[in-house]
Amino acid sequence: MSYCAQPFIVLAEMGTELLRQTRHQAASAMCLADDWAEAGYRNVRIVNGAGAEQDRRQFRETLTLVKQARKRALAI
């Protein structure tokens, strides 16, 4: 069985090196991007399946889990 979802590509820079890794889950891509940012990598960004490039803050806003948590917080 093959996996058909469009992957998320996480990009970052360290010195002159460009790092690139692929993740199939949005949350996994977000975790990797956060780890790289905490490790000191620069210009950390995520390219979604549609090809849109976003920084960590922008991408986090699109996560369903974040949207659901905000909706629950407002209901309290």
Rosetta blueprint (number, residue, H / E / L):
1 M L
2 S L
3 Y L
4 C L
5 A L
6 Q L
7 P L
8 F E
9 I E
10 V E
11 L E
12 A E
13 E E
14 M E
15 G L
16 T L
17 E E
18 L E
19 L E
20 R E
21 Q E
22 T E
23 R E
24 H L
25 Q L
26 A H
27 A H
28 S H
29 A H
30 M H
31 C H
32 L H
33 A H
34 D H
35 D H
36 W H
37 A H
38 E H
39 A L
40 G L
41 Y L
42 R E
43 N E
44 V E
45 R E
46 I E
47 V E
48 N L
49 G L
50 A L
51 G L
52 A L
53 E E
54 Q E
55 D E
56 R H
57 R H
58 Q H
59 F H
60 R H
61 E H
62 T H
63 L L
64 T H
65 L H
66 V H
67 K H
68 Q H
69 A H
70 R H
71 K H
72 R H
73 A H
74 L H
75 A H
76 I L
